[in-house]
Amino acid sequence: MLSLYRSILIVFFISNFLNACAVCYGSPDDVITIGMRMAILTLLGFIVSVLIGILFVIRHFMKQSKLNELKG
């Protein structure tokens, strides 16, 4: 129980350091906010395309495995 109180106190005292970024609470028309939003979308695009590529490779390996089982 002591660790719970200690954790609550730590979060309470350092909560002012745990602020959100400018995209979350900044003005929507600010140049930095627009740039951060585009950077986030670009990174999401790269991550999604890599994950789709990995899924296609796994699917290809599964098809090849089934074909090899049927042949031999």
Short mmCIF file of the C-alpha atoms (twelve columns), coordinates in Angstrom:
data_MODEL
# 
_entry.id   MODEL 
# 
loop_
_atom_site.group_PDB 
_atom_site.id 
_atom_site.type_symbol 
_atom_site.label_atom_id 
_atom_site.label_alt_id 
_atom_site.label_comp_id 
_atom_site.label_asym_id 
_atom_site.label_seq_id 
_atom_site.Cartn_x 
_atom_site.Cartn_y 
_atom_site.Cartn_z 
_atom_site.pdbx_PDB_model_num 
ATOM 1  C CA . MET A 1  0.000  0.000   0.000   1 
ATOM 2  C CA . LEU A 2  2.926  2.278   0.673   1 
ATOM 3  C CA . SER A 3  4.139  1.911   -2.899  1 
ATOM 4  C CA . LEU A 4  0.723  2.977   -4.182  1 
ATOM 5  C CA . TYR A 5  0.854  6.188   -2.149  1 
ATOM 6  C CA . ARG A 6  4.415  6.776   -3.250  1 
ATOM 7  C CA . SER A 7  3.430  6.316   -6.906  1 
ATOM 8  C CA . ILE A 8  0.530  8.731   -6.555  1 
ATOM 9  C CA . LEU A 9  2.783  11.343  -4.969  1 
ATOM 10 C CA . ILE A 10 5.420  10.942  -7.668  1 
ATOM 11 C CA . VAL A 11 2.845  11.356  -10.442 1 
ATOM 12 C CA . PHE A 12 1.346  14.361  -8.659  1 
ATOM 13 C CA . PHE A 13 4.669  16.157  -8.290  1 
ATOM 14 C CA . ILE A 14 6.041  15.501  -11.774 1 
ATOM 15 C CA . SER A 15 2.766  15.893  -13.661 1 
ATOM 16 C CA . ASN A 16 3.729  19.356  -14.910 1 
ATOM 17 C CA . PHE A 17 6.594  17.732  -16.848 1 
ATOM 18 C CA . LEU A 18 4.213  15.311  -18.557 1 
ATOM 19 C CA . ASN A 19 2.527  17.723  -20.943 1 
ATOM 20 C CA . ALA A 20 1.235  16.809  -24.370 1 
ATOM 21 C CA . CYS A 21 2.970  17.959  -27.554 1 
ATOM 22 C CA . ALA A 22 1.924  20.932  -29.670 1 
ATOM 23 C CA . VAL A 23 -0.141 18.731  -31.988 1 
ATOM 24 C CA . CYS A 24 -2.394 17.676  -29.105 1 
ATOM 25 C CA . TYR A 25 -3.063 21.028  -27.470 1 
ATOM 26 C CA . GLY A 26 -1.595 23.692  -29.775 1 
ATOM 27 C CA . SER A 27 -3.455 25.970  -32.120 1 
ATOM 28 C CA . PRO A 28 -4.539 24.077  -35.229 1 
ATOM 29 C CA . ASP A 29 -3.374 26.816  -37.615 1 
ATOM 30 C CA . ASP A 30 0.181  27.071  -36.289 1 
ATOM 31 C CA . VAL A 31 2.950  26.160  -38.740 1 
ATOM 32 C CA . ILE A 32 4.636  23.822  -36.254 1 
ATOM 33 C CA . THR A 33 1.366  21.998  -35.587 1 
ATOM 34 C CA . ILE A 34 0.731  21.523  -39.295 1 
ATOM 35 C CA . GLY A 35 4.279  20.250  -39.798 1 
ATOM 36 C CA . MET A 36 4.028  17.822  -36.891 1 
ATOM 37 C CA . ARG A 37 0.698  16.551  -38.173 1 
ATOM 38 C CA . MET A 38 2.197  15.906  -41.614 1 
ATOM 39 C CA . ALA A 39 5.238  14.212  -40.044 1 
ATOM 40 C CA . ILE A 40 2.984  11.912  -38.026 1 
ATOM 41 C CA . LEU A 41 0.959  11.023  -41.118 1 
ATOM 42 C CA . THR A 42 4.142  10.370  -43.109 1 
ATOM 43 C CA . LEU A 43 5.525  8.057   -40.431 1 
ATOM 44 C CA . LEU A 44 2.201  6.242   -40.215 1 
ATOM 45 C CA . GLY A 45 2.272  5.790   -43.987 1 
ATOM 46 C CA . PHE A 46 5.743  4.243   -43.857 1 
ATOM 47 C CA . ILE A 47 4.857  1.973   -40.950 1 
ATOM 48 C CA . VAL A 48 1.628  0.761   -42.557 1 
ATOM 49 C CA . SER A 49 3.341  0.067   -45.886 1 
ATOM 50 C CA . VAL A 50 6.107  -1.939  -44.181 1 
ATOM 51 C CA . LEU A 51 3.566  -3.950  -42.191 1 
ATOM 52 C CA . ILE A 52 1.557  -4.682  -45.343 1 
ATOM 53 C CA . GLY A 53 4.753  -5.847  -47.050 1 
ATOM 54 C CA . ILE A 54 5.525  -8.168  -44.138 1 
ATOM 55 C CA . LEU A 55 2.007  -9.603  -44.313 1 
ATOM 56 C CA . PHE A 56 2.373  -10.279 -48.047 1 
ATOM 57 C CA . VAL A 57 5.698  -12.046 -47.487 1 
ATOM 58 C CA . ILE A 58 4.178  -14.220 -44.757 1 
ATOM 59 C CA . ARG A 59 1.245  -15.037 -47.035 1 
ATOM 60 C CA . HIS A 60 3.647  -15.945 -49.843 1 
ATOM 61 C CA . PHE A 61 5.647  -18.227 -47.527 1 
ATOM 62 C CA . MET A 62 2.455  -19.951 -46.390 1 
ATOM 63 C CA . LYS A 63 1.381  -20.594 -49.995 1 
ATOM 64 C CA . GLN A 64 4.818  -21.946 -50.884 1 
ATOM 65 C CA . SER A 65 4.767  -24.198 -47.833 1 
ATOM 66 C CA . LYS A 66 1.413  -25.676 -48.849 1 
ATOM 67 C CA . LEU A 67 2.645  -26.239 -52.411 1 
ATOM 68 C CA . ASN A 68 5.774  -27.991 -51.135 1 
ATOM 69 C CA . GLU A 69 3.656  -30.239 -48.892 1 
ATOM 70 C CA . LEU A 70 1.490  -31.269 -51.828 1 
ATOM 71 C CA . LYS A 71 4.494  -32.000 -54.074 1 
ATOM 72 C CA . GLY A 72 6.567  -33.973 -51.647 1 
# 
